[in-house]
């Protein structure tokens, strides 16, 4: 999955309040957060793009620990409503 995310953004949509509400009504409870640089390398310090990967349940395997945020979090609400962003926020769409 990491290689697929890092290779491009062809399967993404811009994140906003309507998309956040749709994810919630579709039963998604969390998003996995991936920070990417302009050249598509993972970076959480100075990201150019924040890619949110919707998931319904957190993984139980400790080897799959990562950064997750609940759909109803204040951080996601803020990102969805911001107009002047420091970085682009997109949702990885399901294929």
N, C-alpha and C positions, 0 to 999 in steps of 0.2 A: 504494500500500500504506500509506503514512503516514496518509492521510486515513481509511482504513478502520480502522486501529488506534486512531487518536485519537478516532473517533466513539463508540466504546463497547466494552464488554467482553462482549457477549452471546455471543460464540463463544470463551469461555475456560474453562479448568478450573484448579482449585487445584493448585499445584505441590507435590509431595511425593516421597519416595524411590521409591514404586511407579511414579509417572508417569515419573520419570527413567529407571528401569530399562526401562519399556515403550518409551520413545523410543529407547533404545540397541538393544533387540532389534528394533525396527522399521527400523533402519538409519540413524537420524539420527546425525550426527557432531558437529553444532554447534547452538547456539542464537544467534539474533540478540537482543541485549538492548535493550529500549526502556524508558526511564524515563518515567513519566507522572505529572502532578500530579492532584489531585482533580478539576479541571475539564478533564482529558484533553489538556493541553498537554505537549509533550515537555520533560523536565527530568531531568538526571542528577545534579544537585547535591542536591536535596531531593525525591526522588520519593515519591509516595504508593503507586504500584504499579510493580512491575517486570514487564513483559510479556516473556516469552521466546518467540521465534518459531523453531520447529524447522526446521533445514535440513540437507540431506544433504551438500552441497558448498559451499564458499565461492565467492562470485562472483569471476570473473577480471577483470572490468572495474574499473579503478581508480576510476571514478566511483561505484561502489556500495560504497565503503569505509564501514564502520560498526563497531559494537562487537559482536564475536562471542566466544563461549566454547565450548571443546570440551565435549562431553557428559560426558567422564570427569574434568572439572576438580574440584579441591578446593573451589572457590567454589560450584559447583552442588551438590556433595555437602553442603556446610554449609547452604546455603539450603533444600535438601530435607529436612534433619533438624531444622531450627530450629522450636521451638514458640512462642517469644516473639520475633516478628519486628518490626523497626523499620518495615518496609513490607510490603505484600502482594506475593507472587510468584505469577504465573499463567502458564499456557501458552496460547498462541493455538492453538486447535484447527483442524484442516484442515476445509474445507467440502466 
